Amino acid sequence: MIAIPPPLRLRLDSAALVANWRWLAALSGPAACGAAIKADGYGLGACEVLALLAAAGCRDFFVAHWSEAAALMPLPTGVALSVLHGVGESDMVAARMLPARPVLNSVEQVRRWREAGEGQLCDVMVDTGMNRLGLRVEEALGGALDGLMIETLHSHLASADEDSDQNARQLAAFRTLRERIPARRYSLANSAGICLGADYVFDLTRPGIALYGGIPRVEAAEQIRQVVFPEARILQVRSVAAGESVGYGATWTAPRDSRIAVANLGYADGYLRCHAGRGGATWQGRRLPLVGRVSMDLTAFDVSAVDGLDEGDWVAIDYDLAETAARTGLSQYELLTGLGRRFGR
Ligand SMILES: *Cc1c(COP(=O)(O)O)cnc(C)c1O
């Protein structure tokens, strides 16, 4: 099969990715700083992210599923991988085969893991108030984990991106767990949790979104660098006379004679219709406002004020994560993980 480059691509600033990890590692103080690379590295490409961060010194990686773990093999030397969703019945073959640890999430998963072979290191998630995944605190303290060889005992913060009382409550519950349940390491903080301060970092942190340029809390806004830069190729440039409309539903009407560039990008690529209205792009430093609706594979930009832009040119789509999230109502996580498979990466 011949490889034909697609007319849309994600430019990834790998230096920014590494710089974001180093900043989070510094903020993690004495704790090791890992990396959540589930959902294909939040859409960037998990293999590439793992290779870059492992080379920078990251030693602990997290995916959600065993299929994601399998796709990362073989791991670089010295790198550990944990599978956040633990072991369901159908995961045991993969869990035995792959050099990755499950994060056991329930009494049932603990039982399954024990039956499969005592003595193997595992991670455990205890729920301290989110009620998503994890053993209940009473279960963990009530003997469910006795004798288990735990590498890392985890919990996960539900509201770390907000100034919520829930953070301190979860911290207190996690401290109790740490006193009572033996494990080699203890880990509580995601990206936003790292920003809550030294109390939250314990032995290992698990940032995701901030690695990829997301701003987990305002405190981080100055430090985190944008990593993902979507670019799309112009398919056609056309003249639109004053009073004519552009796109489905004729939602935009040219106020004057205009030039419109149509780009190879649409909602099928994860560039959703909520970008219409205030979205835009730039070309050679000049701003191109989005006009009309976003189609499945196409989006139109007003290039009237820009000379020289032509069919085949690449335009950079506005994708500052915090700003785009505020503008569209999508979360920074959705903005990254929604970017579709048609992007060249
Ligand atoms: C996804 C995930 C993370 C990373 O969270 P961010 O908010 O992206 O930093 C950390 N821990 C667990 C358990 C997760 O599922």
The ligand as an SDF file (V2000), in Angstrom:
LIG
                    3D

 15 15  0  0  0  0  0  0  0  0999 V2000
   -6.6060   10.0450   33.3850 C   0  0  0  0  0  0  0  0  0  0  0  0
   -6.1030    9.8660   34.7560 C   0  0  0  0  0  0  0  0  0  0  0  0
   -5.0840   10.6760   35.2430 C   0  0  0  0  0  0  0  0  0  0  0  0
   -4.5830   11.8980   34.5160 C   0  0  0  0  0  0  0  0  0  0  0  0
   -5.4850   12.9570   34.7660 O   0  0  0  0  0  0  0  0  0  0  0  0
   -5.2900   14.4330   34.1760 P   0  0  0  0  0  0  0  0  0  0  0  0
   -6.4510   15.1800   34.7260 O   0  0  0  0  0  0  0  0  0  0  0  0
   -5.3610   14.2960   32.6960 O   0  0  0  0  0  0  0  0  0  0  0  0
   -3.9830   14.9250   34.6490 O   0  0  0  0  0  0  0  0  0  0  0  0
   -4.5570   10.3680   36.4860 C   0  0  0  0  0  0  0  0  0  0  0  0
   -5.0470    9.3270   37.2140 N   0  0  0  0  0  0  0  0  0  0  0  0
   -6.0550    8.5520   36.7790 C   0  0  0  0  0  0  0  0  0  0  0  0
   -6.5400    7.4470   37.6260 C   0  0  0  0  0  0  0  0  0  0  0  0
   -6.6320    8.7960   35.5500 C   0  0  0  0  0  0  0  0  0  0  0  0
   -7.6370    8.0400   35.1230 O   0  0  0  0  0  0  0  0  0  0  0  0
  1  2  1  0
  2  3  1  0
  2 14  2  0
  3  4  1  0
  3 10  2  0
  4  5  1  0
  5  6  1  0
  6  7  2  0
  6  8  1  0
  6  9  1  0
 10 11  1  0
 11 12  2  0
 12 13  1  0
 12 14  1  0
 14 15  1  0
M  END
$$$$
